[in-house]
């Protein structure tokens, strides 16, 4: 090799080696999400036996937020069994408002038993308008599902946005390009207090015709639980679960049990119970083989974020501690595992 060839070879090598290192570093950063200011969570590993879709670990920023706040993402909160009007409800609502300062959700799903009272104007002030005043003043929209303790007039109470309906559906868009290339998330409020044939027909029709990217069902009574209502959950499950599975629901959110529980995914659906936004039964979880995470020591709320095929969740207790968190990647409805979704 001539001197000139050797110089050319050395010059190429001196450029190629750093380039390979930089590319390798970028690939590693993308794979491990080593975003500056965020740390990998090792506290909330998926439970052994988690099935499809897999719940993955998440990362936290310096303020304890496990949600990445991606550009254009849909951000919402979840509460259930809130309408006590007591210190626990007020404290939990205040903590929600504090977390909104760093995670600007615009929507709250209410999972039933929103009003443990007769539903007088004074009841709604003391048990909803006053505890959630900071959120309402900020323009946050609440969407309620019916619960077994709710008075009949919740259907026509304007801030619950039920518009006189026991069950209903609505959608929200997300995506970094806004309306130019928006993806849609469809929500289904189901009335499990009176799950009559007309409602089941409606649910089959609306879920069946939905071509939205995510389909999230929220209702009061859980289909799976490790609490005191497990027998009732089994009876409800025989009626409702086949519809959710057949027509491709992604997430099921329920209350009724006064604690937090995340189940191991069942038939391609991620199940959460979030029934302690105000009411609480300490020590009421009896962990089963289906329990992935649970918390029954205090009240709580949930935060969720959807961006593309990614869903992130974080459950937070009344005093601000994170009690569960994770990340799920949605599998396209067109290609589910053969024995689950269809």
C-alpha positions as CSV (number, residue, x, y, z in Angstrom):
1,X,0.0,0.0,0.0
2,X,1.4,3.4,-1.0
3,X,1.8,6.3,1.5
4,X,-1.1,8.1,-0.2
5,X,-3.3,5.0,0.1
6,X,-2.4,4.5,3.7
7,X,-3.3,8.2,4.4
8,X,-6.7,7.7,2.7
9,X,-7.3,4.5,4.6
10,X,-6.5,6.1,8.0
11,X,-8.6,9.2,7.2
12,X,-11.6,7.0,6.4
13,X,-11.1,4.9,9.5
14,X,-10.7,8.0,11.7
15,X,-14.1,9.3,10.4
16,X,-15.9,6.0,10.3
17,X,-15.2,4.8,13.8
18,X,-16.7,8.0,15.5
19,X,-19.6,7.8,13.2
20,X,-20.4,4.2,14.1
21,X,-20.1,5.2,17.8
22,X,-22.5,8.1,17.4
23,X,-25.0,6.0,15.5
24,X,-24.8,3.2,18.1
25,X,-25.3,5.7,20.9
26,X,-28.4,7.1,19.2
27,X,-29.9,3.7,18.7
28,X,-29.2,2.8,22.3
29,X,-30.9,6.1,23.5
30,X,-33.9,5.4,21.4
31,X,-34.2,1.8,22.6
32,X,-33.8,2.6,26.3
33,X,-35.6,6.1,26.4
34,X,-32.7,7.7,28.2
35,X,-34.2,11.2,27.8
36,X,-32.4,13.8,29.8
37,X,-34.0,14.3,33.2
38,X,-35.9,10.9,33.1
39,X,-35.0,7.8,34.9
40,X,-36.0,4.2,34.2
41,X,-38.6,2.8,36.6
42,X,-37.7,-0.5,38.2
43,X,-40.5,-0.3,40.8
44,X,-43.4,-1.1,38.5
45,X,-42.3,-4.1,36.5
46,X,-45.0,-6.1,34.7
47,X,-46.3,-8.9,36.9
48,X,-45.3,-12.4,36.0
49,X,-47.7,-13.9,33.6
50,X,-48.9,-10.6,32.0
51,X,-50.5,-11.6,28.7
52,X,-51.0,-9.6,25.5
53,X,-50.9,-6.6,25.4
54,X,-47.7,-6.5,27.5
55,X,-47.4,-3.8,30.1
56,X,-43.9,-2.4,30.0
57,X,-41.9,-0.3,32.5
58,X,-41.9,3.4,32.3
59,X,-39.6,6.3,33.0
60,X,-40.0,9.2,35.4
61,X,-38.9,12.8,35.1
62,X,-37.4,14.7,37.9
63,X,-40.8,15.7,39.2
64,X,-42.1,12.1,39.3
65,X,-44.2,12.2,36.2
66,X,-44.2,8.9,34.2
67,X,-46.1,10.3,31.2
68,X,-43.9,11.6,28.3
69,X,-46.2,14.4,27.2
70,X,-45.6,13.7,23.5
71,X,-46.4,16.4,21.0
72,X,-50.2,16.4,20.2
73,X,-51.0,13.5,22.6
74,X,-54.4,13.0,24.2
75,X,-54.1,13.5,28.0
76,X,-56.9,12.7,30.4
77,X,-57.6,11.7,34.0
78,X,-59.8,9.0,35.5
79,X,-61.7,9.0,38.8
80,X,-64.4,6.8,40.3
81,X,-66.7,6.7,43.3
82,X,-65.9,10.3,44.3
83,X,-69.1,11.9,45.5
84,X,-68.7,11.8,49.2
85,X,-68.0,15.4,49.8
86,X,-65.5,14.6,52.6
87,X,-61.9,15.5,53.3
88,X,-60.6,12.5,51.3
89,X,-62.4,13.6,48.2
90,X,-61.3,17.2,48.5
91,X,-57.7,16.2,49.2
92,X,-57.7,13.9,46.2
93,X,-59.2,16.5,44.0
94,X,-56.6,19.1,45.1
95,X,-53.8,16.6,44.3
96,X,-55.3,16.1,40.8
97,X,-55.2,19.9,40.3
98,X,-51.6,20.0,41.4
99,X,-50.5,17.3,39.0
100,X,-52.3,19.1,36.2
101,X,-49.7,21.9,36.5
102,X,-47.2,19.5,35.0
103,X,-49.6,17.3,33.0
104,X,-52.2,19.4,31.3
105,X,-55.1,17.0,30.8
106,X,-58.3,18.4,29.3
107,X,-60.7,15.5,30.0
108,X,-61.7,13.5,33.2
109,X,-63.6,10.2,32.9
110,X,-65.9,9.5,35.9
111,X,-66.6,5.9,36.5
112,X,-69.9,6.0,38.4
113,X,-71.1,6.7,42.0
114,X,-70.3,10.3,41.2
115,X,-72.9,11.5,43.7
116,X,-73.6,9.8,47.0
117,X,-76.6,12.0,47.7
118,X,-80.0,12.9,46.5
119,X,-78.7,15.2,43.9
120,X,-80.0,18.6,45.1
121,X,-78.2,21.7,43.8
122,X,-76.4,22.0,47.1
123,X,-75.2,18.4,46.8
124,X,-73.7,19.1,43.4
125,X,-71.9,22.2,44.7
126,X,-70.5,20.4,47.8
127,X,-69.6,17.1,46.1
128,X,-68.5,18.2,42.6
129,X,-68.3,21.9,41.8
130,X,-66.4,22.9,44.9
131,X,-63.8,20.1,45.1
132,X,-63.1,20.3,41.3
133,X,-63.4,24.0,41.0
134,X,-59.8,24.5,39.9
135,X,-60.2,22.0,37.1
136,X,-63.6,23.3,36.0
137,X,-62.2,26.9,36.0
138,X,-59.4,25.7,33.7
139,X,-61.9,24.3,31.2
140,X,-61.4,20.6,31.9
141,X,-64.3,18.6,30.6
142,X,-65.9,15.8,32.8
143,X,-67.6,12.8,31.2
144,X,-69.6,10.6,33.6
145,X,-70.8,7.0,33.6
146,X,-73.8,6.0,35.7
147,X,-73.3,4.2,39.0
148,X,-75.6,2.3,41.4
149,X,-75.5,5.1,44.0
150,X,-76.1,7.9,41.5
151,X,-79.4,9.9,41.6
152,X,-81.5,9.8,38.4
153,X,-80.8,13.5,37.7
154,X,-77.1,13.0,37.0
155,X,-78.2,12.2,33.4
156,X,-79.2,15.9,33.0
157,X,-76.6,17.6,35.1
158,X,-74.8,19.7,32.5
159,X,-71.2,19.4,33.9
160,X,-71.3,15.6,33.6
161,X,-72.0,15.8,29.8
162,X,-74.3,12.8,29.7
163,X,-77.0,14.8,27.8
164,X,-79.8,12.8,29.3
165,X,-78.3,9.4,28.2
166,X,-77.5,6.4,30.4
167,X,-75.0,5.3,27.8
168,X,-73.2,7.2,25.0
169,X,-70.1,7.5,22.9
170,X,-67.7,10.4,22.0
171,X,-64.3,10.8,20.5
172,X,-61.2,12.9,20.8
173,X,-58.4,13.4,18.4
174,X,-54.6,13.2,19.0
175,X,-51.5,13.6,16.9
176,X,-48.6,16.0,16.4
177,X,-49.9,17.4,13.2
178,X,-53.4,18.2,14.5
179,X,-56.3,17.9,12.0
180,X,-53.9,17.4,9.1
181,X,-53.2,13.8,10.2
182,X,-55.2,13.2,13.4
183,X,-55.7,9.8,15.0
184,X,-58.9,9.2,16.9
185,X,-59.7,7.8,20.3
186,X,-63.3,6.7,20.9
187,X,-64.8,6.4,24.4
188,X,-67.9,4.4,25.3
189,X,-69.8,5.2,28.5
190,X,-71.7,2.0,29.4
191,X,-74.4,1.8,32.0
192,X,-73.7,-1.4,33.9
193,X,-76.5,-0.6,36.5
194,X,-79.1,-1.5,33.8
195,X,-77.5,-3.5,31.1
196,X,-80.6,-4.2,29.1
197,X,-81.0,-5.6,25.5
198,X,-81.4,-2.2,23.9
199,X,-78.0,-1.0,25.4
200,X,-76.3,-4.3,24.3
201,X,-77.6,-3.8,20.8
202,X,-76.4,-0.2,20.8
203,X,-72.9,-1.3,22.0
204,X,-72.6,-4.0,19.4
205,X,-73.5,-1.5,16.7
206,X,-71.3,1.4,17.9
207,X,-68.3,-0.7,18.7
208,X,-68.7,-2.7,15.5
209,X,-68.8,0.4,13.2
210,X,-66.0,2.2,15.0
211,X,-62.8,2.6,12.9
212,X,-61.1,4.7,15.6
213,X,-57.5,4.0,16.5
214,X,-58.3,3.3,20.2
215,X,-61.6,2.2,21.8
216,X,-61.9,2.8,25.5
217,X,-64.9,1.6,27.5
218,X,-65.7,3.1,30.9
219,X,-68.4,2.0,33.3
220,X,-69.1,1.4,37.0
221,X,-69.0,-2.4,37.8
222,X,-65.8,-4.2,37.0
223,X,-65.6,-7.3,34.9
224,X,-62.6,-8.6,36.9
225,X,-61.8,-7.8,40.5
226,X,-60.0,-9.2,43.5
227,X,-62.4,-7.5,45.9
228,X,-65.7,-8.3,47.5
229,X,-67.7,-8.2,44.3
230,X,-65.9,-10.9,42.3
231,X,-69.0,-13.1,42.0
232,X,-71.1,-10.2,40.6
233,X,-68.2,-9.4,38.2
234,X,-68.3,-12.9,36.9
235,X,-72.0,-12.6,36.1
236,X,-71.5,-9.3,34.3
237,X,-68.5,-10.6,32.5
238,X,-70.5,-13.4,30.8
239,X,-72.8,-10.7,29.2
240,X,-70.4,-7.8,28.5
241,X,-67.0,-9.3,27.8
242,X,-67.9,-11.2,24.6
243,X,-69.0,-7.9,23.0
244,X,-65.9,-6.0,24.0
245,X,-63.6,-8.9,22.8
246,X,-65.4,-9.5,19.5
247,X,-65.5,-5.8,18.5
248,X,-62.0,-4.9,19.6
249,X,-62.1,-2.8,22.7
250,X,-58.6,-1.9,23.9
251,X,-59.2,-0.7,27.5
252,X,-61.9,-1.2,30.2
253,X,-62.1,1.3,33.1
254,X,-64.4,0.5,36.1
255,X,-65.1,1.7,39.6
256,X,-67.4,0.2,42.3
257,X,-64.6,-1.5,44.2
258,X,-63.2,1.2,46.5
259,X,-59.5,0.6,45.6
260,X,-57.1,0.6,42.7
261,X,-56.4,-2.5,40.8
262,X,-54.8,-3.4,37.4
263,X,-55.5,-6.8,36.1
264,X,-53.3,-9.0,33.9
265,X,-54.7,-8.2,30.4
266,X,-57.6,-10.5,29.5
267,X,-58.4,-11.5,25.9
268,X,-56.4,-8.5,24.6
269,X,-58.1,-5.9,26.9
270,X,-56.4,-4.0,29.6
271,X,-58.6,-3.7,32.7
272,X,-58.4,-1.1,35.5
273,X,-60.5,-0.6,38.6
274,X,-60.3,3.0,39.9
275,X,-63.0,3.2,42.5
276,X,-61.4,5.2,45.3
277,X,-61.5,8.8,44.2
278,X,-63.4,9.6,47.4
279,X,-64.7,6.4,48.9
280,X,-62.2,3.9,50.3
281,X,-62.2,0.4,51.8
282,X,-58.8,-0.2,53.3
283,X,-57.4,-3.7,53.0
284,X,-60.2,-4.9,50.6
285,X,-58.0,-6.3,47.9
286,X,-57.6,-10.1,48.1
287,X,-54.8,-10.6,45.5
288,X,-55.5,-13.2,42.9
289,X,-53.6,-14.8,40.1
290,X,-55.0,-12.0,37.8
291,X,-53.8,-9.1,40.0
292,X,-51.0,-7.2,38.3
293,X,-51.0,-4.2,40.7
294,X,-53.2,-3.0,43.5
295,X,-53.5,-0.3,46.1
296,X,-56.1,-0.1,48.9
297,X,-54.5,2.0,51.5
298,X,-55.7,5.5,50.4
299,X,-57.8,7.3,47.8
300,X,-56.3,7.9,44.3
301,X,-56.8,9.0,40.7
302,X,-55.3,8.1,37.4
303,X,-53.6,10.0,34.6
304,X,-53.4,8.6,31.0
305,X,-51.8,9.6,27.8
306,X,-52.3,8.3,24.3
307,X,-49.9,9.0,21.4
308,X,-50.1,6.9,18.3
309,X,-50.1,3.2,19.3
310,X,-48.8,4.0,22.8
311,X,-50.8,4.3,26.0
312,X,-49.1,5.5,29.2
313,X,-50.8,5.4,32.6
314,X,-49.9,6.5,36.1
315,X,-52.0,6.0,39.3
316,X,-51.4,8.5,42.0
317,X,-52.4,8.4,45.7
318,X,-54.0,11.3,47.7
319,X,-50.7,12.4,49.1
320,X,-48.9,12.4,45.7
321,X,-47.1,9.1,45.6
322,X,-47.2,7.0,42.5
323,X,-48.9,3.6,43.1
324,X,-48.6,2.1,39.6
325,X,-47.4,3.1,36.2
326,X,-46.8,1.5,32.8
327,X,-46.8,1.6,29.1
328,X,-48.8,-0.4,26.6
329,X,-48.3,-0.6,22.9
330,X,-51.5,-1.2,21.0
331,X,-51.6,-4.0,18.5
332,X,-53.5,-3.3,15.3
333,X,-57.0,-4.6,15.4
334,X,-56.5,-6.1,11.9
335,X,-53.8,-8.5,13.1
336,X,-54.7,-9.7,16.7
337,X,-53.4,-12.9,18.2
338,X,-55.7,-15.6,16.7
339,X,-57.4,-16.8,19.9
340,X,-58.2,-13.5,21.5
341,X,-59.8,-10.5,19.8
342,X,-62.0,-12.0,17.1
